[in-house]
C-alpha cells in the first residue's frame, strides 16, 4: 500500500488547483506564475504530448525556485511516470486506477492520486461520453469507431470514417 500522507502537505491549505492542459511552455509558465502570484500554489500540468512534458519541466523548475511543487496529470503509463519524474514533477494524477502507474510513481518517490472517485466508462451508459472532454475524447474516438448514429449523437461525436450501419 502506498502512503499518500504527502498530499496533506501538498494540498493541505489549497482550495483550488490550476490544471494547465495543452497551453504550451510559454503560456503554461505565464499562467502558473500568475496563479502563484494570486496565491494558488497547487499546479498540475497534464502530460499528454512531448510539448506538455517540456512545459512541465519549465514550470516545475520555476516552481522549485519559489519553493513550490508541480504535479503531472493524465499520467496513464509507467513511461508517463518516468517522463514526469525526469521533468521535475512532485506528484502524479491519473484519470483512473492503474497498478503500474501507482507502483511506478511510488518507486519514483512521487505520491500518486488516481481518479477512483469518479465514474468509469464501463459503469455508465454511452451518454457518459457526452459529458466528458479533455483527455478522454481522443480515447473515445478510438473505442467507439463503429457506434451508430443515435449513440454518436448522444456522445456528441460525429461519424469519422466508419462504414458500419447505424442501429
C-alpha positions in Angstrom: 0.0 0.0 0.0 1.2 3.5 -0.8 1.3 6.2 1.9 -0.4 9.3 0.5 0.2 11.5 3.5 2.3 13.7 1.3 -0.9 15.0 -0.2 -1.8 16.6 3.1 1.4 18.6 2.8 0.9 19.3 -0.9 -2.7 20.3 -0.7 -3.4 20.9 3.0 -4.3 24.6 2.6 -5.1 24.5 -1.1 -8.6 25.4 -2.0 -8.0 25.4 -5.7 -5.6 23.7 -8.2 -4.7 25.2 -11.5 -4.7 22.5 -14.2 -2.8 23.8 -17.3 -3.8 21.5 -20.1 -2.2 21.9 -23.6 -1.1 25.5 -23.2 2.4 25.1 -24.4 5.5 26.1 -22.5 5.4 29.9 -22.5 1.6 30.1 -21.7 1.9 27.4 -19.0 4.7 29.3 -17.3 2.8 32.6 -17.6 -0.4 31.1 -16.2 1.4 29.2 -13.4 3.3 32.4 -12.4 0.0 34.3 -12.3 -1.6 31.6 -10.3 1.2 31.6 -7.8 1.2 35.4 -7.5 -2.5 35.1 -6.7 -1.9 32.5 -4.0 -2.9 29.4 -6.0 0.1 27.2 -5.2 -1.3 23.9 -6.4 -0.5 23.5 -10.1 -0.8 20.4 -12.4 0.4 20.0 -16.0 -1.2 17.1 -17.8 1.5 15.2 -19.8 -0.2 14.0 -23.0 2.4 15.2 -25.5 6.1 15.8 -25.6 5.3 19.6 -25.6 3.4 19.0 -22.4 6.4 17.3 -20.8 8.6 20.2 -21.8 6.0 22.6 -20.3 6.1 20.6 -17.1 9.9 20.7 -16.9 9.9 24.5 -17.3 7.0 25.1 -14.8 8.5 22.7 -12.3 11.8 24.5 -12.4 10.1 27.8 -11.9 8.1 26.3 -9.0 11.2 25.0 -7.3 12.7 28.5 -7.4 9.7 29.6 -5.4 9.8 26.7 -3.1 6.7 25.2 -4.7 5.9 21.9 -6.4 4.1 21.0 -9.6 2.4 17.7 -10.4 1.9 15.8 -13.6 -1.6 15.0 -14.7 -3.2 12.5 -17.1 -0.5 10.0 -16.2 -1.7 6.7 -17.7 1.5 4.7 -18.2 4.8 3.9 -16.4 6.5 5.8 -19.2 4.5 8.9 -18.3 5.6 8.5 -14.7 9.3 8.4 -15.7 8.8 11.4 -18.0 7.1 13.3 -15.1 9.9 12.4 -12.7 12.6 13.5 -15.2 10.7 16.8 -15.8 10.6 17.5 -12.0 7.1 16.6 -11.1 6.4 16.2 -7.4 3.3 14.0 -7.8 1.2 12.3 -10.4 -2.6 12.4 -11.1 -4.3 9.8 -13.3 -7.8 9.6 -14.6 -8.3 6.1 -13.1 -6.6 3.5 -11.0 -3.8 1.7 -12.8 -1.5 -0.5 -10.7 1.5 0.2 -13.0 1.1 3.9 -12.6 0.7 3.8 -8.8 3.6 1.4 -8.4 5.9 3.4 -10.8 5.0 6.6 -9.0 5.8 5.1 -5.6 9.1 3.7 -6.9 10.0 7.2 -8.3 9.2 8.8 -4.9 6.1 10.6 -6.1 2.7 10.3 -4.5 0.1 9.1 -6.9 -3.5 10.4 -7.0 -5.6 8.0 -9.1 -9.1 9.2 -10.1 -11.0 6.5 -8.4 -13.8 8.7 -7.0 -15.3 9.3 -10.5 -17.5 7.2 -12.8 -15.7 4.8 -15.2 -17.0 4.4 -18.7 -17.9 0.7 -18.3 -20.1 1.6 -15.3 -22.3 4.1 -17.1 -24.1 4.3 -20.4 -22.9 5.7 -23.8 -24.4 9.0 -22.7 -21.5 9.4 -20.2 -19.2 10.3 -23.2 -21.4 13.3 -24.0 -20.4 14.9 -20.7 -16.7 14.1 -20.8 -14.0 16.1 -22.6 -10.3 16.7 -22.3 -8.1 13.6 -22.2 -10.9 11.1 -22.9 -12.1 12.5 -26.2 -9.2 11.0 -28.2 -9.6 7.7 -26.4 -13.4 7.8 -27.0 -12.8 8.2 -30.7 -10.6 5.1 -30.6 -13.0 2.9 -28.7 -16.2 4.0 -30.5 -15.4 3.7 -34.2 -18.5 1.7 -35.2 -21.1 3.2 -33.0 -24.4 4.1 -34.5 -25.9 7.5 -35.3 -28.0 7.5 -32.1 -25.1 6.7 -29.9 -22.8 9.1 -31.7 -25.3 11.9 -31.2 -25.7 11.1 -27.5 -21.9 11.1 -27.2 -21.7 14.4 -29.1 -19.4 12.9 -31.7 -19.8 12.6 -35.5 -19.1 9.9 -37.9 -15.4 9.7 -38.9 -14.5 7.1 -41.5 -16.7 4.4 -40.2 -18.8 2.3 -42.6 -20.8 0.4 -40.1 -24.6 0.5 -40.4 -26.5 2.6 -37.9 -28.7 0.6 -35.5 
